[in-house]
């Protein structure tokens, strides 16, 4: 049976359903039916503009973002597809804070809802640093299908491990 390392936290029944879809070569079609094409956001500037539009809609009064970019160095070995970093620097008598969001370059060729889910996740860290109940409530406020999108992204990652990503060029 295929290793379902991205689904280990889910119920065995769900894992069995996914394994069944994989063994019958239907998981790829299921994802393509739900999400027919990859997004067109390929540059750091486009990603910054996309992220700022979401931030301005939901987190207008939160701390500013100094940088948003696709990062080739982020991998699943970090157990992440995105990183939010907060850096404080003392300059004279003032403390300057910079917030940066880095999204794995692996997400340049995925459906837009998956990118949105990850951007929402990283933006939620502007208000909530920990992955707690308030954090996930904020994620769901910004993206109503947050948990379904996270699950579907895990399905895509499983397909990638099988060299079966339907969105790769």
C-alpha angles and dihedrals in degrees: 000000000000118000110251096196093155091055101047093116093056127090118276090243091060092046089051091052091051092047089052091052090049095049091050091046092239102117092085092053092047091056094043091052092053096038110023100181146019122253123258098230103119107146132068090239092054090047091049092051091046092050094046091052090056092042092050091050097050110012105034094144096045125105116292123258116234098186140016119177149146110258124204092197097063111095139159088262083077087051087238144098092190137026132204115200128189117196124186120197128183112225110180108305094341132082115220119201126199126193118200131183120200121188122196113256086229086079094063089092106041132098114284095246090062092051090047092051091053094045089050089050092053093043090053087062088068088072103022119036096186129061094247136135093278090051094054092043088056091048090051090047091056095039116023094198093047097130094044091049091049090052092047091049088053088053090052091050088052089053090049090056087055090050089245104117106152093201100056114112 
